[in-house]
């Protein structure tokens, strides 16, 4: 015996709600991770999501290049709180000394003025790792990302057909869908 058309529509919408709900819960955490790290990556010109860079200014004794010895460098490093961390040093020009430090840091000293800048770079453990996911870190992640993308398509499609009437796809929902499609198209075309 064939089911009435109305009853079939109710069953389909019920199934759509279940699929929509369950996929949404499964991938809600992933969406939050992508959203937070995506915001950080969108502002990479003013914020480095991978590393924290700190710069500290110091006033050291002015010394001509000919007067700079390993002892002088060790004293300057101690004054900056990084003694014993030198890897190597060189003079980019006659007025500048650059000292490379263990752990992604460096000290640049203006030999004429004695002004020095200590730059230390530290990895952001959580945000840096999350941001790497946007750069496809491996095959397993590619497979997961594909499943995630297909699931997002299902979430969207089930959401489109859950409601009927004036709030559904053929009503205001359809207008909102078109607006959502037009926004990225405008950014592409303009």
C-alpha angles and dihedrals in degrees: 000000000000118000119239113261093242092055091050091053091051091051092048092050090047090052090047090053092050094049091043093049097045096045090045092055093045094052101032092097092049091051090053091050092049092045096051095043090041091057089051091050092048088061099043091129089067102021130041108213092188101050141023111223119197125187122195124185122219134183109223130172114284109242130174116240091252090059096052111107133165087262091055091050091049090051091050092048090051091050088054093047096247103100116158094021100100117127097174142320140213142176112246086189138350093276101044136069120190119195119193114214135202113263100036101298139121141189120217116195125192099215093200097054102021090232111146135186121205111201119191124184121201127181116243099231101201106025092039092054093046092049091054088065089072089061096058102246098197152338096280090053090049090055092047091047091052091051088047092051093048089048090052088054089052091048090052095045094046090048092052094057102037095088128053132191127034093341094047133086093286092051134039090329090065091050091050090048090054091049089051090052094045096052096066091038090056090052090050095046099041 
